[in-house]
């Protein structure tokens, strides 16, 4: 674990550089950067989540009501145009409830008391400073769950180093290999380089994946990639880039095909945008997905695939249902 001095420097809110945007704004005075987050943590939903990869959500018996202890944070440093969590990720209208760092630590412990298999921090990057403090407090008060950093992959290596010793599992996206595509869809031309750098740090911290006797992940990295329609070659390039910075055998790949054009269509209806590939207005084809899967196998990745039925909007959590879970 890094020293408190090193961590404080990397996680400063007075000149925020928690993500590669490097806004440098003083969040303690109420300023907000590109992500839209300010001084205080905003949580959109807390739940026992069953829709992650099996080694995260678990499934031990027909009557087991448990799952991953998910904490969904409001706002996001990426802002992908096709985001399925737009209700909680948009800068100006993200839905969330403000809670203190001490209360956040209590939430972590409450999920453990409910039998969660792990503590799943969803879109945590822009609150890394507060989360670190909450994790330290929770661990001092008995938190023993594996901690999952569930991220879009747009991470600062310095911030990841400041989390070393607190995070057990990285559940990270690697969205694009092409900077132009990253700029068009996520306003982040440097995404490919930052994601590759972050992935190397994550694997170095956690080592090869470690599963328990029930097949639940205790430590390691799950590398997620969402196949986008019309971007088959970029998806293969993503896997090639990842394989150039890590040993594919050290991670588990989650190759997703759950993309649905609904969210992008809604965005474009409200904010007409030039340069969006027309292919993104359809779903991924069997040929596209199989081509990327074949490349993953050629490179030596092992892990999880998805059926085409996963591309349904119904699998997105209802974040606006009074935010009832977050208010408990």
Secondary structure, DSSP 4 states (H G I P E B T S, - for coil): ---HHHHHHHT-TTTT-SSTT-----GGGT---TT---SSEEEEEEEEE--S-HHHH---STT----EEEEEES--SS--TT-TTHHHH-TTT---EEE-HHHHHHHHHHHHHTT-SEEEEET-GGGHHHHHHHHHHHHHTT--SEEEEEE-S---HHHHHHTTTT--EEEEE---S-HHHHHHHHS-TTHHHHHHHHHHHHHHHH-S-EE-TTS-EEEEEEEEEE--TT-HHHHHHHHHHHHHHS-GGGSEEEEE----THHHHHHHHHS--TT--GGGGSPPPHHHHHHHHHHHHHHT--EE---GGG--GGGS--S-STTTTTT-
